[in-house]
């Protein structure tokens, strides 16, 4: 039996000792920490195969702290299986944890057989997924496309992935820039290290230092604890700087310094930390024009632009549209338990001739919404046509409320609620459709007190 490394995070030493002994008897290598603030340090040191995470670290039994720790872990460890544990088990708490990214839920006091069974099952599934992913990723095979120009893009990305060169990915919104960035990382020599994604367009200049470099307790009014920044989380791995063209001028200076010197100081601290990261950036903007107009620093542009990769829009690779549609349909068969779901040849030909300014993201949304609305097992041209017309967002058809009739905040709330309803409260899909990260969406939900558990 293969020995796996399991990390236990619980403030009760007796619980840690008991579970640790149980896991060791089952042939696993167990480690534990009592302070959730040390979790990231331990993750980098141990690189565990599975995490057992307690939900309550204070006298408050709401599980809020455990969910916060879970959310932070998922920013770095997107694949590692996580089992939540609590003595105050509720279905609502379990559902909330699963939505954030937990894989299973164990109530205290636990049943030894049940706990070991859950651990064993998740470890086996994780090993299977790793083998499948490794096979997929090796030749960028999970990226759909046969267009010659697009294949050349993939070949170039694959060639540079083995190096540590900084890469700038340029393409219209929805073309798959994040997918290419992930493939570059997992094909690189850093593939077993962290891959940290940052949407720079969603970070204001006032929060930039705290988000990117972290802060120490007391650095500002609401800084009640130390926080690890994105660069430190990405140490020895890859940091993906999405929407870098939206970065404000003051933040560009701070980013340039860490890229040049490979050092930074957490906000409120005088201690300099070293960082070793590979930088992959992406934008849908013309950075050269922004440099010429003084909106983007020339030195930062050349720092991130050692290798430049252009991703063609869907309009320039229309022959890939039928391939993408078939790929989406295959996935939806499993998602909606519809094994007989198919698309007619006429429908594929019609889709290939349509304009998709939102590129692959728009096409994917159209296919999924058509599956849901049509309620047919064989999708015809008219099914797609009706939904295409209903969801078309061409600028001359968008009706905005009159100026002064509604605030920007109210519009944001309405858009978030609409996206949640469309995606059936699936946080990941909702965030992607809104063009923001999952953590940014959670902050918006909390800010506006929008329910999403129903």
Secondary structure as UniProt FT lines:
FT   STRAND          5..9
FT   HELIX           13..25
FT   TURN            26..27
FT   STRAND          29..33
FT   HELIX           36..38
FT   HELIX           39..46
FT   STRAND          50..54
FT   HELIX           64..76
FT   STRAND          81..86
FT   HELIX           91..100
FT   STRAND          104..107
FT   HELIX           112..137
FT   TURN            138..142
FT   HELIX           148..161
FT   STRAND          167..170
FT   TURN            173..174
FT   HELIX           177..186
FT   TURN            189..192
FT   STRAND          195..199
FT   HELIX           200..202
FT   HELIX           205..213
FT   STRAND          214..215
FT   TURN            217..218
FT   TURN            221..222
FT   STRAND          227..228
FT   HELIX           230..233
FT   TURN            234..236
FT   STRAND          238..242
FT   HELIX           244..246
FT   HELIX           249..261
FT   STRAND          263..265
FT   STRAND          272..274
FT   STRAND          278..283
FT   HELIX           287..292
FT   TURN            293..294
FT   HELIX           298..304
FT   STRAND          307..310
FT   HELIX           314..316
FT   HELIX           318..320
FT   HELIX           321..335
FT   TURN            336..337
FT   TURN            339..340
FT   STRAND          342..343
FT   HELIX           345..352
FT   TURN            357..358
FT   HELIX           359..374
FT   STRAND          378..379
FT   HELIX           381..391
FT   HELIX           395..397
FT   TURN            403..404
FT   HELIX           408..422
FT   TURN            423..425
FT   HELIX           427..434
FT   HELIX           438..447
FT   TURN            448..449
//
